[in-house]
C-alpha cells in the first residue's frame, strides 16, 4: 500500500454512513485522549475536517530563517 493511501485510511471517517456510526467513531477516537470528558461532552465539541494540498517541496539543504517566515 502506498504511504499516502496508508495515512489517508488511518485517519479517515469515509466508512461512516450515518449519525450513530459517526458518534461512535468520535467517542472511540477521542475518549482516550480526553478521559476527563464524558461522552456527551466529547460529542458536543464536534469535529472538523482539513484537506491540505502540497504546493512544493524543500530541498534537503534548504534552511528557513525567521525572516523567511
Contact map, one row per residue, 1 for C-alpha under 8 A:
111011000000000000000000000000000000000000000000000000000000000000000
111111000000000000000000000000000000000000000000000000000000000000000
111111100000000000000000000000000000000000000000000000000000000000000
011111110000000000000000000000000000000000000000000000000000000000000
111111111000000000000000000000000000000000000000000000000000000000000
111111111100000000000000000000000000000000000000000000000000000000000
001111111110000000000000000000000000000000000000000000000000000000000
000111111111000000000000000000000000000000000000000000000000000000000
000011111111000000000000000000000000000000000000000000000000000000000
000001111111000000000000000000000000000000000000000000000000000000000
000000111111100000000000000000000000000000000000000000000000000000000
000000011111111000000000000000000000000000000000000000000000000000000
000000000011111100000100100000000000000000000000000000000000000000000
000000000001111110000000000000000000000000000000000000000000000000000
000000000001111110000000000000000000000000000000000000000000000000000
000000000000111111001100000000000000000000000000000000000000000000000
000000000000011111101100000000000000000000000000000000000000000000000
000000000000000111111100000000000000000000000000000000000000000000000
000000000000000011111110000000000000000000000000000000000000000000000
000000000000000001111111000000000000000000000000000000000000000000000
000000000000000111111111100000000000000000000000000000000000000000000
000000000000100111111111110000000000000000000000000000000000000000000
000000000000000000111111111000000000000000100000000000000000000000000
000000000000000000011111111100000000000000000000000000000000000000000
000000000000100000001111111110000000000000000000000000000000000000000
000000000000000000000111111111000000000001100010000000000000000000000
000000000000000000000011111111100000001001100000000000000000000000000
000000000000000000000001111111110000000000000000000000000000000000000
000000000000000000000000111111110000000000000000000000000000000000000
000000000000000000000000011111111100000001000000000000000000000000000
000000000000000000000000001111111110101001000000000000000000000000000
000000000000000000000000000111111110000000000000000000000000000000000
000000000000000000000000000001111110000000000000000000000000000000000
000000000000000000000000000001111111100001000000000000000000000000000
000000000000000000000000000000111111110000000000000000000000000000000
000000000000000000000000000000000111110000000000000000000000000000000
000000000000000000000000000000100111111111000000000000000000000000000
000000000000000000000000000000000011111111000000000000000000000000000
000000000000000000000000001000100000111111100000000000000000000000000
000000000000000000000000000000000000111111110000000000000000000000000
000000000000000000000000000000000000111111111000000000000000000000000
000000000000000000000000011001100100111111111100000000000000000000000
000000000000000000000010011000000000001111111100000000000000000000000
000000000000000000000000000000000000000111111100000000000000000000000
000000000000000000000000000000000000000011111110000000000000000000000
000000000000000000000000000000000000000001111111000000000000000000000
000000000000000000000000010000000000000000001111100000000000000000000
000000000000000000000000000000000000000000000111110000000000000000000
000000000000000000000000000000000000000000000011111000000000000000000
000000000000000000000000000000000000000000000001111100000000000000000
000000000000000000000000000000000000000000000000111110000000000000000
000000000000000000000000000000000000000000000000011111000000000000000
000000000000000000000000000000000000000000000000001111100000000000000
000000000000000000000000000000000000000000000000000111111000000000000
000000000000000000000000000000000000000000000000000011111000000000000
000000000000000000000000000000000000000000000000000001111100000000000
000000000000000000000000000000000000000000000000000001111110000000000
000000000000000000000000000000000000000000000000000000011111010000000
000000000000000000000000000000000000000000000000000000001111110000000
000000000000000000000000000000000000000000000000000000000111110000000
000000000000000000000000000000000000000000000000000000000011111000000
000000000000000000000000000000000000000000000000000000000111111100000
000000000000000000000000000000000000000000000000000000000000111110000
000000000000000000000000000000000000000000000000000000000000011111011
000000000000000000000000000000000000000000000000000000000000001111111
000000000000000000000000000000000000000000000000000000000000000111111
000000000000000000000000000000000000000000000000000000000000000011111
000000000000000000000000000000000000000000000000000000000000000111111
000000000000000000000000000000000000000000000000000000000000000111111
